Amino acid sequence: MTKRSGRVGAGVAIALSIAFPAAAQTGQSASGYKAPVISDTGRLEGPRQPIFFRHDIHAGQDQIPCLYCHSTVTISSEPGIPAVQTCFGCHQMIGGSTESHKAEIKKVRDAWANKQPPVWTRVHALPGFVRFPHQRHIKILGTESCSTCHGEVNRMPQVYQVATLVSLLRPDRWTADGS
């Protein structure tokens, strides 16, 4: 083993221990949530993506924190799409438990090997004149506030837009103290 490959292996181990709570590493769900098996993806809400990324498995069942993948949300106006390197960091070792999971993980591995990130379809869209600084909202409201606009993505097999700008601006959506 070379020095470099040893460092990469150690880095992967550290990343996995941060990304996955101990319960997820042992195959148990700390929250007790078990993502459903999806046999018909055609009936799911939201746009089809080049890789069927299961937020309900990653964020829900395995309880990977949103900021592990969307790390730029605290420092940027855009929450950012995770780099393939982030996905590959775990999926170079995690191969999937079903044939459909294995097929989607193969797409991640191929994207990494070919240095071609997937072209994702935008889900949450605002009008072009709107600038929404995510980092300011996260700083003030905390990471738990994401569900106000994005819904409970930790329970969504495929992410879809749950709220529009108009619905979010309704006065009854906010408390008397302005939060």
FENGI-V671992 format. One record per backbone hydrogen bond with DSSP energy under -0.5 kcal/mol. CO is the residue of the C=O (numbers start at 1). NH is the residue of the N-H. E is the energy in kcal/mol with one decimal. If there is no record, write none. Layout:
BEGIN
{{CO | NH | E} {CO | NH | E}}
END
This chain:
BEGIN
{{2 | 6 | -1.9} {3 | 7 | -2.1} {4 | 8 | -2.5} {5 | 9 | -2.4} {6 | 10 | -2.2} {7 | 11 | -2.7} {8 | 12 | -2.6} {9 | 13 | -2.2} {10 | 14 | -2.3} {11 | 15 | -2.6} {12 | 16 | -2.8} {13 | 17 | -2.0} {14 | 18 | -1.8} {15 | 19 | -3.0} {16 | 20 | -2.7} {19 | 21 | -0.5} {21 | 24 | -0.6} {21 | 25 | -1.7} {22 | 26 | -1.3} {23 | 28 | -2.1} {24 | 27 | -1.1} {28 | 30 | -0.6} {29 | 32 | -0.6} {33 | 35 | -0.5} {37 | 39 | -0.6} {39 | 41 | -0.5} {40 | 43 | -1.0} {41 | 44 | -1.3} {51 | 53 | -1.7} {52 | 54 | -0.6} {53 | 55 | -1.0} {54 | 57 | -0.6} {54 | 58 | -2.5} {55 | 59 | -2.1} {55 | 60 | -1.5} {56 | 61 | -2.7} {57 | 62 | -3.1} {58 | 64 | -2.7} {62 | 21 | -0.7} {65 | 68 | -1.7} {65 | 69 | -0.7} {66 | 69 | -0.7} {66 | 70 | -2.9} {69 | 71 | -0.8} {70 | 73 | -1.4} {71 | 74 | -0.7} {72 | 75 | -1.5} {72 | 76 | -1.5} {76 | 135 | -1.2} {77 | 134 | -1.3} {79 | 72 | -0.5} {83 | 86 | -1.3} {83 | 87 | -1.2} {84 | 88 | -3.3} {85 | 89 | -2.0} {86 | 90 | -0.7} {87 | 90 | -0.9} {87 | 91 | -2.7} {88 | 92 | -1.5} {90 | 93 | -1.8} {90 | 94 | -2.1} {93 | 95 | -0.7} {98 | 102 | -2.6} {99 | 103 | -2.0} {100 | 104 | -1.8} {101 | 105 | -2.6} {102 | 106 | -2.0} {103 | 107 | -1.2} {104 | 108 | -1.3} {105 | 109 | -2.5} {106 | 110 | -2.8} {107 | 111 | -2.3} {108 | 112 | -2.2} {109 | 113 | -2.6} {110 | 114 | -2.7} {111 | 115 | -0.5} {111 | 116 | -2.1} {112 | 115 | -0.8} {118 | 120 | -1.0} {120 | 122 | -0.5} {123 | 125 | -0.8} {127 | 130 | -2.0} {130 | 132 | -0.5} {131 | 133 | -0.7} {132 | 134 | -1.3} {133 | 136 | -0.6} {133 | 137 | -1.4} {134 | 138 | -2.7} {135 | 139 | -2.3} {136 | 140 | -1.9} {137 | 141 | -3.2} {137 | 142 | -0.5} {138 | 142 | -1.9} {142 | 145 | -1.4} {143 | 146 | -1.2} {144 | 147 | -0.8} {145 | 148 | -1.8} {145 | 149 | -0.5} {146 | 149 | -1.0} {146 | 150 | -2.7} {147 | 151 | -1.5} {149 | 163 | -0.5} {151 | 153 | -1.7} {152 | 155 | -2.2} {153 | 156 | -1.5} {155 | 157 | -0.6} {156 | 56 | -1.2} {160 | 162 | -0.5} {164 | 168 | -2.0} {165 | 169 | -1.2} {167 | 170 | -0.8} {170 | 173 | -1.8} {171 | 174 | -1.4} {175 | 178 | -1.9}}
END
